[in-house]
C-alpha cells in the first residue's frame, strides 16, 4: 500500500479512537465553550461599554485557545503517554512507516482544530451575536490550518523532550499556560515588556492573525509576518522532533 492510503487509513483510525473516548472528546469541545461563557460573564459586566467589544475580542481568542489545546496540549500528552505504555514501540515495529503515523497525528490535529474553530464561531454567533467573518473564510482556513500544523509539530517536539508520562501534564502546562496569559488569549496585553516577550513565540502571532480575520477594521489586515512566525516555529518544531523523537519508553 502506498503512503497516501496508509496515511488516510491512520487518520481514520485516529479519528475513531478519539471519538471512542467520549469523556475526552466531550471536554475537548466543551472546555473552550465554558471558558467563553465564563469570560463573558466576568469581563462583560466589568468592562463592556455596551458595544459588545469584549466578546468580539474573546471569540477569536477562544478559537485560538481551542486550537492550541487540541493541537499542542492534548497531542503532547497523549504521545508521551503512548510512548511510556509501549504503544509507540509496537507501532515502530510494524511495517507502517513512522512518517505515516506521525503525519496522521498532525493531520488529525488539524481536522480537530478546524472543527473546534467552527463550533466556537457558531457558538459565538448564536449566543453572543458575534458576526461570522464569512468574507474572510479563505484567510481563516489558511490561518487555522497553519496554526494547527505549527502547534502539532511543536507538540511532537515537546513530547520528545518530556521524560515520562507522569511529568507530561506538569511540563506541558508549564510551557503553555504562561504564554496564553501574555499572548492576547485570556488577557488583552497591548504594550510593555510582556508584548516583547510574547512576540517571540507563535501564540501571539496566531492570535493576532485570528483577530485580523475576525476584525480587520480594528486589528488591521492580516499581516504576513504573523504567518511567517507561525510557520517558522512549526518548522523548528519539526526539526527538533526529527532530531530528538524517541519511540522507546524511557527508563
Beta strands, then each sheet from edge to edge (+ up, - down):
end
